[in-house]
Amino acid sequence: MIINKNWRILTVGDGDLSFSHSLYKHHQPESLTATVYDSFDTMTSKYSENAYSALAENKVPLLFGFDVTDPESWSTLKKQQFDVVIFQFPLLPAFRSFDEYKQHGAEVSVNTLNRSLLRTFLKNAFKHFLDPKGEQLCFITSKDVKPYREWNIENALHQQTDFYYLGSSLFDIKNFPDYKVRNVDRDKHVRDTQGRTYVWSLKEDHPLKVALDGAVYQQQGCCTLCRAGPFSTQQDREEHNASKKHQQMLHFEALWSAHISR
């Protein structure tokens, strides 16, 4: 993850505030505002160890009950005052029952629901939180394992929008020593799987682009959807196209196309 000390940063959905604390302590951005989806009471009861006190002592603005998809949350922040908005390892909480799943996703898959969360985050960040005269950057850090890699982050989220995918960089957790990647539902640490930070902007030729890696598996002979290849022979490609994995990704893409078309 690339961080510039001159940036005004907003973090979204920082469960126990440990990422925001590490960002503040070790990278010292010009300004930082941290938000948590849970209420203060829920956060402190869910995560017995959290960074609330450390940030509060340094007078870092903290907002609880902040839902990036909810217009009521937007009004709690001064409009368009940030250079960068960061969402770390987003994932919808597990549904507690089949009835709850049907309420949220009777017409769509969980894959589509997670993609929709990220797309909504991007759209709202550009519209409501990023300064038109600033850097205009959105970061999403995610893992290259299931189910995250099935979201086609590099290609799907910005379809039919006015923002651009710039590239990605490795997320090295060693650069954030106090950060503890948490389970979204409970007070457990998640295994430190290698992540990547994906970057979007309203500026197609943003200067940061040259420091980022291009889209993975986009070259000829690769499968962009499955992040596989390059295939050495046509037969290898055809066998991949017929595989269960590839057919599932085609299904996810069809559901996603139908969702954003609606």
C-alpha positions in Angstrom: 0.0 0.0 0.0 1.3 3.4 -1.0 0.8 6.1 1.6 1.8 9.8 1.3 2.1 11.9 4.5 0.5 14.8 2.7 -2.8 13.0 2.2 -6.0 13.5 4.1 -7.3 10.0 4.7 -10.6 8.5 5.6 -10.8 4.9 6.7 -14.1 3.0 6.3 -15.3 0.0 8.3 -12.2 -0.4 10.5 -13.6 -3.0 12.8 -11.3 -2.6 15.9 -9.6 0.6 14.7 -6.2 -1.2 14.7 -5.5 -0.3 11.0 -6.3 3.3 11.6 -4.1 3.4 14.6 -1.2 1.8 12.8 -1.7 4.2 9.9 -1.6 7.1 12.2 1.3 5.9 14.3 3.6 4.7 11.6 2.7 6.8 8.5 1.6 10.1 10.0 -0.8 11.4 7.3 -1.6 15.1 7.2 -5.0 14.2 8.7 -6.9 11.0 9.5 -10.6 10.3 10.1 -11.5 6.7 11.1 -15.0 5.1 10.9 -16.5 1.9 12.3 -19.6 0.2 11.0 -20.6 -1.0 14.5 -21.8 1.2 17.3 -19.2 2.1 20.0 -20.8 -0.4 22.4 -20.9 -3.2 19.9 -17.3 -2.6 18.8 -15.9 -2.6 22.4 -17.9 -5.7 23.3 -17.0 -7.6 20.1 -13.3 -6.7 20.2 -11.9 -6.9 23.7 -8.6 -5.4 22.3 -9.2 -2.3 20.2 -7.4 0.9 19.4 -10.1 3.4 20.5 -8.2 4.9 23.4 -4.9 5.3 21.4 -6.7 7.2 18.7 -8.9 9.2 21.0 -5.9 10.3 23.0 -4.4 11.7 19.8 -7.7 13.5 19.0 -8.2 11.5 15.7 -11.8 12.0 14.7 -13.8 8.8 15.2 -17.2 7.9 13.9 -19.2 4.9 15.0 -22.3 3.4 13.3 -21.0 4.6 10.0 -22.5 2.8 7.0 -20.9 3.9 3.7 -24.0 2.7 1.9 -26.4 4.8 4.0 -27.1 8.5 3.2 -27.7 9.3 6.9 -24.0 8.4 7.5 -22.7 10.7 4.8 -24.1 13.8 6.6 -21.9 13.1 9.6 -18.8 14.1 7.6 -18.0 17.4 6.0 -18.5 16.9 2.3 -15.6 16.2 0.0 -12.7 16.9 2.3 -10.4 13.9 1.8 -7.7 12.8 -0.7 -7.9 9.1 -0.1 -10.6 6.7 1.2 -9.5 3.3 2.3 -11.5 0.1 2.9 -9.6 -2.8 4.3 -10.5 -6.4 3.6 -14.3 -5.8 3.2 -16.6 -8.7 3.5 -20.3 -8.9 4.2 -21.0 -10.6 7.6 -22.3 -14.1 7.5 -26.0 -14.5 7.4 -27.5 -15.8 10.6 -30.2 -17.8 8.9 -31.6 -18.7 5.5 -34.5 -16.3 6.0 -32.0 -13.4 6.6 -30.2 -14.4 3.4 -33.4 -14.3 1.4 -34.2 -10.8 2.7 -30.9 -9.5 1.5 -30.2 -11.6 -1.6 -33.2 -13.6 -2.7 -32.6 -12.4 -6.3 -28.8 -12.4 -6.3 -25.8 -14.4 -5.1 -23.6 -13.6 -2.1 -20.8 -13.0 -4.7 -22.9 -10.2 -6.3 -23.8 -8.8 -2.9 -20.1 -8.4 -1.9 -19.3 -6.8 -5.3 -22.2 -4.5 -4.9 -20.9 -3.4 -1.5 -17.5 -2.5 -3.0 -19.1 -0.7 -6.0 -21.4 1.3 -3.7 -18.4 2.2 -1.5 -16.5 3.5 -4.6 -19.4 5.5 -6.0 -20.2 7.1 -2.7 -16.6 7.9 -1.9 -16.1 9.7 -5.1 -19.4 11.6 -4.9 -19.4 12.5 -1.2 -16.0 12.2 0.5 -13.2 13.0 -2.0 -12.1 16.5 -2.7 -12.4 17.3 -6.4 -9.2 19.4 -6.1 -7.4 16.7 -4.2 -5.8 13.3 -5.0 -9.2 11.6 -5.7 -8.1 8.1 -4.8 -10.0 5.0 -3.5 -8.2 2.0 -2.0 -9.6 -1.4 -1.4 -7.4 -4.0 0.2 -8.4 -7.6 -0.4 -7.0 -11.2 -0.4 -6.1 -13.4 -3.4 -8.1 -16.4 -2.0 -11.7 -17.4 -2.1 -14.2 -15.8 -1.9 -12.4 -12.5 -2.5 -10.6 -13.5 -5.7 -14.0 -14.4 -7.2 -15.2 -10.8 -7.1 -13.1 -9.9 -10.2 -12.2 -6.6 -8.4 -9.9 -5.4 -11.2 -12.5 -5.5 -13.9 -16.0 -5.6 -12.5 -16.5 -2.8 -10.0 -16.0 0.2 -12.3 -18.1 -1.1 -15.2 -20.6 1.6 -16.3 -19.1 4.3 -14.0 -17.0 7.4 -14.5 -14.0 6.3 -12.4 -11.0 4.3 -13.5 -9.0 1.3 -12.2 -5.4 2.4 -11.9 -3.7 -0.8 -10.7 -2.6 -2.4 -7.4 0.2 -2.9 -5.0 1.1 -5.6 -2.5 -0.2 -5.0 1.0 2.6 -5.8 3.3 1.2 -6.0 6.8 4.8 -5.5 8.2 4.4 -1.9 7.3 1.5 -1.7 9.7 2.9 -3.3 12.9 -0.1 -2.7 15.1 -2.7 -3.8 12.6 -4.7 -7.0 13.5 -6.9 -8.3 10.7 -10.1 -9.4 12.4 -12.9 -11.7 11.7 -15.9 -9.5 10.7 -18.3 -11.3 13.1 -16.3 -12.0 16.2 -13.2 -11.3 18.3 -10.8 -13.6 16.3 -7.7 -12.8 14.2 -7.8 -13.8 10.6 -4.8 -15.6 9.1 -2.3 -13.2 7.6 -2.9 -14.1 3.9 -1.1 -11.9 1.3 -3.3 -9.1 0.2 -3.3 -6.5 -2.5 -4.4 -2.9 -2.4 -6.5 -2.0 -5.5 -6.7 1.6 -6.6 -9.3 3.7 -8.4 -9.5 7.4 -9.4 -11.6 9.8 -11.4 -8.3 10.7 -13.0 -7.5 8.2 -15.7 -3.8 9.3 -15.9 -3.3 9.8 -12.2 0.4 10.2 -11.3 0.2 7.3 -8.8 -0.5 4.9 -11.7 3.2 4.5 -12.6 3.9 3.2 -9.1 1.2 0.5 -9.3 1.2 -2.9 -10.9 -1.1 -3.3 -13.9 -4.1 -5.6 -13.9 -3.1 -9.2 -13.2 -3.5 -11.9 -15.8 -4.6 -9.5 -18.5 -2.0 -10.5 -21.1 -2.8 -12.7 -24.1 -3.2 -16.3 -23.2 -4.5 -15.8 -19.7 -8.0 -16.1 -18.2 -8.8 -12.7 -16.7 -11.8 -14.1 -14.8 -10.0 -17.0 -13.1 -6.6 -15.3 -12.8 -5.1 -18.2 -14.5 -2.5 -18.8 -17.2 -0.8 -18.1 -19.5 -1.8 -21.3 -21.2 0.9 -23.0 -23.2 -1.5 -24.7 -25.7 -5.0 -24.2 -27.1 -5.9 -27.5 -25.6 -4.9 -26.2 -22.1 -7.1 -23.2 -22.6 -10.0 -25.2 -23.8 -9.7 -27.6 -20.8 -9.7 -24.5 -18.5 -12.7 -23.0 -20.2 -14.6 -26.3 -19.6 -13.6 -26.5 -15.9 -16.0 -26.1 -13.1 -14.1 -23.1 -11.8 -14.3 -21.2 -15.1 -18.0 -22.0 -15.5 -18.7 -20.8 -12.0 -16.9 -17.5 -12.8 -18.9 -17.1 -16.0 -22.0 -17.6 -13.9 -20.9 -14.9 -11.4 -20.2 -12.5 -14.3 -23.6 -13.0 -15.8 -25.3 -12.3 -12.4 -23.2 -9.2 -12.0 -23.9 -7.9 -15.5 -27.6 -8.4 -14.8 -27.4 -6.7 -11.4 -25.6 -3.5 -12.6 -27.9 -3.3 -15.7 -30.9 -3.1 -13.4 
